């Protein structure tokens, strides 16, 4: 098994081996993956943390020895840097840190900045910070950062902040957790899922309380939600049809 990790802050993760291919996700600094197939300019990889496959550019990673990734430390919302003799890499919130130093390829990086030991003990306070931090961030298909993020990337990064790993896509996330049967029972942090006309889950948002949701739709935004779905007051209509609400904490 050939194991490697990204040595850049944010790397596009594409559906096919082409710069023109759809970006289905992003790989953050230090995220570990198995190399499955090698092309001229791209390699097909499988992210070990979420079992997700795609293509990244050949010169955007370095080899690693240890495939185990301790997720008890992440970069906090104020960011951090990874500094080597040759390079300085800005790290975004949610980047997993395995220690004060990290070796990727031939480089040894020293990690400096806002580092968080993940915990649920401060959930109430930190959840409010996350909502404020990401609110109004631009929507980006496949995005996972404040500079551009999609709906399932947002729910995934919120839960990573507290040490809980979720799959990458909304339909995969909906397969986890416990069902919340009634709207009156919805709690802060529950995930609400929405489907299309064919019954396929295509959207997810994070509940702020039992009638308010924060989600990625054009931007990270806060809207009202009821048993029918999300109501966008700016458009004066429902924009997403509710399918199910799940709890993970």
Secondary structure as UniProt FT lines:
FT   STRAND          3..6
FT   STRAND          10..14
FT   TURN            19..20
FT   STRAND          23..28
FT   TURN            29..30
FT   STRAND          32..38
FT   STRAND          42..47
FT   TURN            48..51
FT   STRAND          52..57
FT   TURN            58..59
FT   STRAND          61..63
FT   STRAND          73..83
FT   STRAND          88..91
FT   TURN            93..94
FT   STRAND          101..104
FT   TURN            105..106
FT   STRAND          107..117
FT   TURN            121..122
FT   HELIX           123..134
FT   TURN            135..136
FT   STRAND          138..139
FT   TURN            141..142
FT   STRAND          144..145
FT   TURN            146..147
FT   STRAND          148..149
FT   HELIX           151..160
FT   TURN            161..163
FT   HELIX           170..173
FT   TURN            174..175
FT   STRAND          178..179
FT   HELIX           183..185
FT   TURN            188..189
FT   STRAND          191..195
FT   TURN            197..198
FT   STRAND          201..209
FT   TURN            210..211
FT   STRAND          212..216
FT   STRAND          219..225
FT   STRAND          229..232
FT   TURN            233..236
FT   STRAND          237..247
//
